[in-house]
Amino acid sequence: PPSEKHGYVEMCRKIAIKTDFSVIGSIIFLNLWIWEDIPMTDVQNILRSLGITRCYKGFKHTEYAICLAIQDESHLEAITKEIYMETAEHFECNWTAVERNIRTAVSHAWSVNPGLLCQMAGYPLESEPTSSQFIEIISSYTIRSQPPQAQLQPLGLP
């Protein structure tokens, strides 16, 4: 029943917040896989290459927000409601704190490695990107960096 599933998802989220797991929807990740067969470690490694480590409170907020954007790129069209508020609900905080923590992470990434960030964006950045631009840049880069999926063919056909 849906109510049981919702209770299970909420229990998983609470466990994940208190541990080193990441939870999105009803799926628990421990450096395993996220949507589109993208390894969670890819997102973490990208953040680390930009100088954003687990020492930053915004690390998990940023990671979770990027994963939401990877799950459904249309979330980027309503970033406050679809990403910041969902992330805030997951981490039981205010959406403005999520945006602020991501903004701090972006600022650090820009000061540590602006060249790499420009390379990931695929276009020149004249100034530090906004939080929403950063989420779009990293989610898009993560998706683009994945090897193409093998094409499936019906059995018995060449």
ROKERO-264392 format. One record per atom (N, C-alpha, C): residue number from 0; residue in one letter; chain; atom name; x, y, z. Coordinates in steps of 0.05 Angstrom, whole numbers. Each point is the difference from the previous one (the first is absolute). Layout:
% ROKERO-264392
    n  res  chain  atom       x       y       z
  NUM    A      A    CA       X       Y       Z
...
//
This chain:
% ROKERO-264392
    n  res  chain  atom       x       y       z
    0    P      A     N      16     -24       0
    0    P      A    CA     -16      24       0
    0    P      A     C      17      25       0
    1    P      A     N     -10      22     -12
    1    P      A    CA      16      24      -2
    1    P      A     C       9      11      27
    2    S      A     N     -18      -2      21
    2    S      A    CA       7      11      26
    2    S      A     C      24     -15      12
    3    E      A     N       1     -26      -4
    3    E      A    CA      23     -16      10
    3    E      A     C      25       8     -15
    4    K      A     N      -2       4     -26
    4    K      A    CA      24       8     -16
    4    K      A     C      10      27      10
    5    H      A     N     -19      19       4
    5    H      A    CA       8      27       9
    5    H      A     C      14      -2      27
    6    G      A     N     -10     -16      18
    6    G      A    CA      12      -4      26
    6    G      A     C      28     -12      -2
    7    Y      A     N       3     -19     -18
    7    Y      A    CA      26     -12      -4
    7    Y      A     C      20      20     -11
    8    V      A     N      -9      16     -20
    8    V      A    CA      18      20     -11
    8    V      A     C       8      20      21
    9    E      A     N     -19       9      17
    9    E      A    CA       7      19      21
    9    E      A     C      19     -12      20
   10    M      A     N      -4     -25       7
   10    M      A    CA      19     -13      18
   10    M      A     C      28      -1     -12
   11    C      A     N       2      -7     -26
   11    C      A    CA      26      -1     -13
   11    C      A     C      13      28      -1
   12    R      A     N     -16      20      -5
   12    R      A    CA      11      27       0
   12    R      A     C      12       8      27
   13    K      A     N     -15      -7      22
   13    K      A    CA      10       7      27
   13    K      A     C      25     -15       6
   14    I      A     N       1     -25      -8
   14    I      A    CA      25     -16       5
   14    I      A     C      23      13     -16
   15    A      A     N      -5       7     -24
   15    A      A    CA      21      11     -18
   15    A      A     C      11      26      11
   16    I      A     N     -17      17      11
   16    I      A    CA       9      25      10
   16    I      A     C      19      -4      23
   17    K      A     N      -5     -20      16
   17    K      A    CA      17      -5      24
   17    K      A     C      25     -17      -7
   18    T      A     N       2      -9     -25
   18    T      A    CA      23     -17      -8
   18    T      A     C      13      13     -24
   19    D      A     N      17     -15     -13
   19    D      A    CA      14      11     -24
   19    D      A     C     -13     -10     -26
   20    F      A     N     -25      -8       2
   20    F      A    CA     -15      -9     -24
   20    F      A     C     -12      25     -13
   21    S      A     N      -6      -3     -25
   21    S      A    CA     -15      20     -15
   21    S      A     C     -26     -13      -8
   22    V      A     N     -23      13       4
   22    V      A    CA     -25     -12      -7
   22    V      A     C     -15      19     -19
   23    I      A     N      -9     -10     -22
   23    I      A    CA     -16      15     -18
   23    I      A     C     -24     -17      -7
   24    G      A     N     -25      10       5
   24    G      A    CA     -24     -16      -5
   24    G      A     C       1     -23      19
   25    S      A     N      -5     -24     -11
   25    S      A    CA       0     -24      17
   25    S      A     C      25     -16      -3
   26    I      A     N      21      12     -12
   26    I      A    CA      25     -14      -5
   26    I      A     C      22      10      18
   27    I      A     N      14     -18      13
   27    I      A    CA      22       7      17
   27    I      A     C      26      -4     -15
   28    F      A     N      18      20       2
   28    F      A    CA      25      -2     -14
   28    F      A     C      23       2      20
   29    L      A     N      20     -17      -3
   29    L      A    CA      24       2      15
   29    L      A     C      23      -1     -20
   30    N      A     N       4      24     -13
   30    N      A    CA      20       1     -21
   30    N      A     C      -5     -21     -22
   31    L      A     N     -25      -5      -6
   31    L      A    CA      -6     -20     -20
   31    L      A     C      -9      13     -26
   32    W      A     N     -26       0      -4
   32    W      A    CA     -10      10     -26
   32    W      A     C     -24      18       4
   33    I      A     N      -2      19     -18
   33    I      A    CA     -23      18       0
   33    I      A     C     -14      -4     -27
   34    W      A     N     -20      16      -6
   34    W      A    CA     -15      -2     -25
   34    W      A     C      19      -1     -24
   35    E      A     N     -11     -11     -22
   35    E      A    CA      14      -1     -25
   35    E      A     C      26     -16       2
   36    D      A     N       2     -18      19
   36    D      A    CA      24     -16       4
   36    D      A     C      25      16       4
   37    I      A     N      -3      23      13
   37    I      A    CA      23      17       5
   37    I      A     C      10      -6      29
   38    P      A     N      25      -8       3
   38    P      A    CA      10      -5      26
   38    P      A     C      -1      24      18
   39    M      A     N     -10      -3      25
   39    M      A    CA      -1      22      19
   39    M      A     C      28      11       4
   40    T      A     N      20     -18      -1
   40    T      A    CA      27       9       4
   40    T      A     C       9      20     -21
   41    D      A     N     -12      -1     -24
   41    D      A    CA       6      20     -21
   41    D      A     C      -6      28       9
   42    V      A     N     -24       3      12
   42    V      A    CA      -8      27      10
   42    V      A     C      19       8      22
   43    Q      A     N       5     -18      19
   43    Q      A    CA      18       7      22
   43    Q      A     C      28       7     -10
   44    N      A     N      11     -15     -19
   44    N      A    CA      26       5     -11
   44    N      A     C       2      27     -14
   45    I      A     N     -22       7     -14
   45    I      A    CA       0      26     -14
   45    I      A     C       0      22      21
   46    L      A     N     -16      -2      21
   46    L      A    CA       0      20      21
   46    L      A     C      28       2      13
   47    R      A     N      12     -23       5
   47    R      A    CA      27       0      12
   47    R      A     C      21      14     -18
   48    S      A     N      -2      -5     -26
   48    S      A    CA      19      12     -19
   48    S      A     C      -3      30      -1
   49    L      A     N     -23      10       9
   49    L      A    CA      -4      29       2
   49    L      A     C       6      11      28
   50    G      A     N      10     -17      17
   50    G      A    CA       7       8      27
   50    G      A     C     -22      -1      20
   51    I      A     N     -23     -11      -7
   51    I      A    CA     -23      -2      18
   51    I      A     C       2     -28      13
   52    T      A     N       7       0      25
   52    T      A    CA       3     -26      14
   52    T      A     C     -22      -3      21
   53    R      A     N       0     -23      13
   53    R      A    CA     -20      -5      20
   53    R      A     C       3      19      25
   54    C      A     N      22      15       1
   54    C      A    CA       3      19      22
   54    C      A     C     -20      23      -2
   55    Y      A     N     -10       4     -24
   55    Y      A    CA     -20      22      -4
   55    Y      A     C     -28     -11       6
   56    K      A     N     -15      16      16
   56    K      A    CA     -27      -8       6
   56    K      A     C     -16      -3     -26
   57    G      A     N       6      16     -19
   57    G      A    CA     -14       0     -25
   57    G      A     C       7     -23     -19
   58    F      A     N      19     -17       8
   58    F      A    CA       7     -22     -18
   58    F      A     C     -24     -18      -5
   59    K      A     N     -13     -10      21
   59    K      A    CA     -22     -18      -4
   59    K      A     C     -24      14     -13
   60    H      A     N      -4      25       7
   60    H      A    CA     -22      15     -13
   60    H      A     C       5       3     -30
   61    T      A     N      25       6      -7
   61    T      A    CA       8       4     -28
   61    T      A     C      -3     -27     -15
   62    E      A     N      11     -21      12
   62    E      A    CA      -1     -26     -12
   62    E      A     C     -29      -9      -5
   63    Y      A     N     -17       4      20
   63    Y      A    CA     -28      -8      -2
   63    Y      A     C     -15      16     -21
   64    A      A     N       6      26      -1
   64    A      A    CA     -13      18     -20
   64    A      A     C       8      -8     -28
   65    I      A     N      25      -6      -4
   65    I      A    CA      10      -9     -26
   65    I      A     C     -14     -26      -8
   66    C      A     N      -2     -18      18
   66    C      A    CA     -14     -26      -5
   66    C      A     C     -29       4      -8
   67    L      A     N     -13      19      13
   67    L      A    CA     -28       6      -8
   67    L      A     C      -1      10     -29
   68    A      A     N      19      17      -7
   68    A      A    CA       1      11     -27
   68    A      A     C       6     -22     -21
   69    I      A     N      17     -20       8
   69    I      A    CA       6     -22     -18
   69    I      A     C     -24     -17      -3
   70    Q      A     N     -15      -4      22
   70    Q      A    CA     -24     -17      -1
   70    Q      A     C     -20      11     -20
   71    D      A     N      -4      27       0
   71    D      A    CA     -20      12     -17
   71    D      A     C       9      29      -6
   72    E      A     N      11       4     -24
   72    E      A    CA      10      27      -7
   72    E      A     C     -21      22       2
   73    S      A     N     -26      -8      -2
   73    S      A    CA     -21      21       1
   73    S      A     C      -1      13      28
   74    H      A     N      12     -13      20
   74    H      A    CA       2      12      27
   74    H      A     C      15      27      -1
   75    L      A     N      17       3     -19
   75    L      A    CA      16      24      -2
   75    L      A     C     -17      24      -8
   76    E      A     N     -24      -5     -11
   76    E      A    CA     -18      22      -9
   76    E      A     C     -14      12      24
   77    A      A     N      -2     -14      22
   77    A      A    CA     -12      10      24
   77    A      A     C      18      -7      24
   78    I      A     N      24      11      -1
   78    I      A    CA      22      -9      18
   78    I      A     C      -7       4      29
   79    T      A     N     -13      22       7
   79    T      A    CA      -6       4      29
   79    T      A     C     -19     -22      10
   80    K      A     N     -22      -4     -15
   80    K      A    CA     -20     -20       9
   80    K      A     C       9     -29      -4
   81    E      A     N      12      -6     -23
   81    E      A    CA       6     -27      -7
   81    E      A     C      27     -10      11
   82    I      A     N      18      18       5
   82    I      A    CA      27      -9       9
   82    I      A     C       6      10      28
   83    Y      A     N      -1      27       5
   83    Y      A    CA       7      10      26
   83    Y      A     C     -19      -9      22
   84    M      A     N     -26       1      -6
   84    M      A    CA     -20      -8      20
   84    M      A     C       1     -30       5
   85    E      A     N       3     -16     -21
   85    E      A    CA       2     -29       3
   85    E      A     C      25      -8      16
   86    T      A     N      22      14      -6
   86    T      A    CA      25      -5      15
   86    T      A     C      -4       8      30
   87    A      A     N     -12      23       4
   87    A      A    CA      -5       9      28
   87    A      A     C     -18     -20      15
   88    E      A     N     -20     -10     -13
   88    E      A    CA     -18     -19      13
   88    E      A     C      16     -26       7
   89    H      A     N      17      -8     -18
   89    H      A    CA      16     -24       5
   89    H      A     C      19       3      24
   90    F      A     N      12      24       1
   90    F      A    CA      20       5      22
   90    F      A     C     -13      14      24
   91    E      A     N     -26       4      -1
   91    E      A    CA     -15      12      22
   91    E      A     C      11      27       8
   92    C      A     N       2      18     -20
   92    C      A    CA       9      27       4
   92    C      A     C     -16      19     -18
   93    N      A     N       7      25       0
   93    N      A    CA     -14      20     -16
   93    N      A     C      12       1     -28
   94    W      A     N     -16       4     -21
   94    W      A    CA      10       1     -27
   94    W      A     C      21      22      -4
   95    T      A     N      -3      22      15
   95    T      A    CA      20      22      -2
   95    T      A     C      27      -9      10
   96    A      A     N       0     -17      20
   96    A      A    CA      26     -11      10
   96    A      A     C      13     -18     -21
   97    V      A     N     -17     -15     -14
   97    V      A    CA      11     -17     -21
   97    V      A     C      12      17     -22
   98    E      A     N     -14      21      -9
   98    E      A    CA      10      17     -21
   98    E      A     C      26      14      10
   99    R      A     N       1       9      24
   99    R      A    CA      23      14      11
   99    R      A     C      24     -19       1
  100    N      A     N      -5     -25      10
  100    N      A    CA      22     -20       2
  100    N      A     C      11      -7     -28
  101    I      A     N     -18      -3     -19
  101    I      A    CA       9      -5     -28
  101    I      A     C      15      24     -11
  102    R      A     N      -9      24       6
  102    R      A    CA      13      24      -9
  102    R      A     C      29       1      11
  103    T      A     N       3      -7      26
  103    T      A    CA      27      -1      12
  103    T      A     C      18     -20     -14
  104    A      A     N     -11     -23      -6
  104    A      A    CA      15     -21     -15
  104    A      A     C       8      10     -27
  105    V      A     N     -18      13     -14
  105    V      A    CA       6      11     -27
  105    V      A     C      22      21       2
  106    S      A     N      -2      17      19
  106    S      A    CA      20      21       4
  106    S      A     C      28     -12       5
  107    H      A     N       1     -22      16
  107    H      A    CA      25     -13       5
  107    H      A     C      10     -13     -26
  108    A      A     N     -17     -14     -15
  108    A      A    CA       8     -13     -25
  108    A      A     C      11      21     -19
  109    W      A     N     -13      23      -2
  109    W      A    CA       9      21     -18
  109    W      A     C      28      11       8
  110    S      A     N       5       2      26
  110    S      A    CA      26      10       9
  110    S      A     C      22     -21      -3
  111    V      A     N      -7     -26       2
  111    V      A    CA      20     -21      -1
  111    V      A     C       7      -7     -29
  112    N      A     N     -20      -3     -17
  112    N      A    CA       5     -11     -27
  112    N      A     C     -20      12     -21
  113    P      A     N       1      26      -5
  113    P      A    CA     -18      11     -20
  113    P      A     C       3     -11     -28
  114    G      A     N      25      -7      -7
  114    G      A    CA       5     -11     -27
  114    G      A     C     -14     -27      -4
  115    L      A     N       1     -17      20
  115    L      A    CA     -14     -26      -2
  115    L      A     C     -30       4      -1
  116    L      A     N     -10      19      15
  116    L      A    CA     -29       5       0
  116    L      A     C      -9      10     -28
  117    C      A     N      17      18     -12
  117    C      A    CA      -6       9     -27
  117    C      A     C       0     -23     -20
  118    Q      A     N      20     -18       3
  118    Q      A    CA       2     -23     -17
  118    Q      A     C     -25     -18       3
  119    M      A     N      -9      -4      24
  119    M      A    CA     -24     -16       5
  119    M      A     C     -25      13     -12
  120    A      A     N      -1      27       2
  120    A      A    CA     -23      14     -11
  120    A      A     C      -2      -3     -30
  121    G      A     N      24      -1     -13
  121    G      A    CA       0      -1     -29
  121    G      A     C      -3      27     -14
  122    Y      A     N       1      21      16
  122    Y      A    CA       0      27     -10
  122    Y      A     C      14      18      19
  123    P      A     N      10      23      -9
  123    P      A    CA      14      18      18
  123    P      A     C     -18      11      22
  124    L      A     N      10       0      24
  124    L      A    CA     -14      13      23
  124    L      A     C      14      26       6
  125    E      A     N     -14      22      -2
  125    E      A    CA      12      26       6
  125    E      A     C       2       5      29
  126    S      A     N     -17     -13      16
  126    S      A    CA       0       5      29
  126    S      A     C      -9     -26      14
  127    E      A     N       1       1      26
  127    E      A    CA      -9     -23      16
  127    E      A     C     -29      -7      -7
  128    P      A     N      -5     -26      -6
  128    P      A    CA     -28      -7      -6
  128    P      A     C     -18       1      25
  129    T      A     N     -25       3      -5
  129    T      A    CA     -20      -1      21
  129    T      A     C      -3     -29       9
  130    S      A     N     -13      -4      22
  130    S      A    CA      -5     -27      10
  130    S      A     C     -15     -17     -21
  131    S      A     N     -20      12     -12
  131    S      A    CA     -16     -15     -20
  131    S      A     C      17      -6     -25
  132    Q      A     N      16      19      -8
  132    Q      A    CA      18      -5     -23
  132    Q      A     C      19     -22       6
  133    F      A     N      11       0      24
  133    F      A    CA      20     -21       8
  133    F      A     C     -13     -27       0
  134    I      A     N     -24      -3      11
  134    I      A    CA     -14     -26       0
  134    I      A     C      -4      -9     -29
  135    E      A     N      -8      18     -18
  135    E      A    CA      -4      -7     -28
  135    E      A     C      26      -8     -13
  136    I      A     N      21      15       5
  136    I      A    CA      26      -6     -12
  136    I      A     C      10     -28       9
  137    I      A     N      -1      -6      26
  137    I      A    CA      10     -26      10
  137    I      A     C     -18     -23      -8
  138    S      A     N     -26       4       1
  138    S      A    CA     -18     -22      -8
  138    S      A     C       3      -6     -30
  139    S      A     N       2      20     -16
  139    S      A    CA       3      -3     -29
  139    S      A     C      27     -13      -6
  140    Y      A     N      21       9      13
  140    Y      A    CA      26     -11      -4
  140    Y      A     C       1     -30       8
  141    T      A     N     -12      -6      22
  141    T      A    CA      -1     -28      10
  141    T      A     C     -14     -18     -21
  142    I      A     N     -22       9     -10
  142    I      A    CA     -15     -16     -20
  142    I      A     C      17      -2     -26
  143    R      A     N      11      22      -9
  143    R      A    CA      16       0     -25
  143    R      A     C      25     -18       2
  144    S      A     N      10      -3      24
  144    S      A    CA      25     -15       5
  144    S      A     C      -4     -30       0
  145    Q      A     N     -24      -9       0
  145    Q      A    CA      -6     -29       1
  145    Q      A     C       4     -12     -27
  146    P      A     N      11     -25      -1
  146    P      A    CA       3     -14     -25
  146    P      A     C     -28      -6     -12
  147    P      A     N      -2       0     -27
  147    P      A    CA     -26      -6     -12
  147    P      A     C      -9     -28       7
  148    Q      A     N     -26      -3       3
  148    Q      A    CA     -11     -27       6
  148    Q      A     C      -1     -17     -25
  149    A      A     N       5     -26       3
  149    A      A    CA      -2     -18     -22
  149    A      A     C     -28      -1     -10
  150    Q      A     N      -3      -2     -26
  150    Q      A    CA     -26      -1     -12
  150    Q      A     C     -11     -29       2
  151    L      A     N     -24      -3       9
  151    L      A    CA     -12     -27       2
  151    L      A     C     -13      -7     -27
  152    Q      A     N       3     -25      -8
  152    Q      A    CA     -12      -9     -25
  152    Q      A     C     -18     -24       6
  153    P      A     N     -21      -2     -14
  153    P      A    CA     -18     -24       4
  153    P      A     C      15     -26      -5
  154    L      A     N      -7     -20      15
  154    L      A    CA      13     -26      -3
  154    L      A     C      -4     -11     -29
  155    G      A     N      20     -13     -11
  155    G      A    CA      -3     -12     -26
  155    G      A     C       5      18     -23
  156    L      A     N       4      26       5
  156    L      A    CA       6      19     -22
  156    L      A     C      29       7       0
  157    P      A     N      12       4     -23
  157    P      A    CA      29       7      -1
  157    P      A     C       5      28      10
//
